[in-house]
Amino acid sequence: MRFTDDQQKTGQWIRTLSAQSYRGWKAFYHTKEWRAKRKEILDRDHSQCQRCRARGRYTMAVTVHHIKHLKDAPELALSDSNLQSLCEACHNEVHPEKQYTPNSFRNEEKW
């Protein structure tokens, strides 16, 4: 994939930021650039979940989702075309790995 010069600069900035911060990749989500972009995307989508909207439903969006994940394509972190507003349920659907699952190990043996 070819990136513009601005996208390459963004990718390098995010890689440097994540390498220098104890938060790692999560450090990006605490920047003023991300907070401004998040607000812009929620305004663009009228705070509606785009997946629910495609299904003919209305749900309030609470998350701005990277279609191509931040770790995989940091160059697209602030690109409007890579961001969509999602409700919590839809965001959990696209990120099942982030859902909390209690320890599945169960020892039925009684002492």
N, C-alpha and C positions, 0 to 999 in steps of 0.2 A: 504494500500500500504506500502511496506517495503522499507526503505531508507537505503543507506550505511551510514557509520559513517561520511564520508565527506559531504554527502548530509544533514545529520542531523545538522552538524556544520554550514553549509551554511544557513539552515533554521533558526537556532537560531540567527545567526549573523544578518540576514535580519529582523527578528522580533524585535531584540534589536535596530537596526539602525532605523527602522521605528517608534518605540515607542519614541525614544530620539530626533527625528528630527521634526521640524515644518513642513517639507514637507511630513511627513507620509511615505506611501509606495513609493512615488515618489523619496524619498532620494536615494533609491537603484540605480536609473537610472543616478545618478550623481557620482557614485563611479568609481574608476579606474578599478576595476574588471569587472564591466559591460561594460565599454567602450572598454576594451580589448576583452571581449567575443563577443561583438557586431561586432567588426571588424573581428574577427576570423570567425564568422558565415557568414557574408557577403562575405568574401573571399572563404569560403567553397562552398557557393552557387553561386559563380561567379557574385555576385550582381544582380542575376536574381530572380524575383518573382516566388516562387515555385508553387503557385496556378495557375498563368498564364501559367507557363511552363507545368503544368499537362494538361492544356487545349490546348496546342500546340501554345501558343503565347509567345512572348518575351516582357517583361516589366522590366524596371530597378527597383530593390528593394531599398526602402529607410528606411524600418523599419525591425527590428528583433522582431518577435512576439513570445510570450510565448503561447504554445499550451494549457498547463494547466496554468491558470492565476497565477500571482505572489502572489496575496492574498490567493488563494486557496492552492497553493503548493509551498511555498517559498524554500523548499528543492530542487526543480527542476529548480531554477532560472538560474543556470549556466550550466545545463545539455544540451549537444548538441542535444540529442534526443527530447528535449522539445522546441527547438528553430527553427524557420524557417524565411527565408527572404521573405518579402512581399512588394508589391508596395502600394502606398497610397490608391488606390481604393479597393484593396483586404483587406487591414487592416481595412478600414471603413466597409466593408461587414461583417467581423468577429466581429467587435465592433460597432454595430449600436447604442448602448447606449452612445457612446462617440461623436457622430455627433451632431453638433450644430443645434438646431431647435429653430427658433424664437418663442416668446411667442405665443402660439396657441389661447389664449383667445382673442376674438374679440367682442367688444361691438358695435353693429350696431345702437344703439340708438343715435339719434342726439338731442342735447339740444337746 
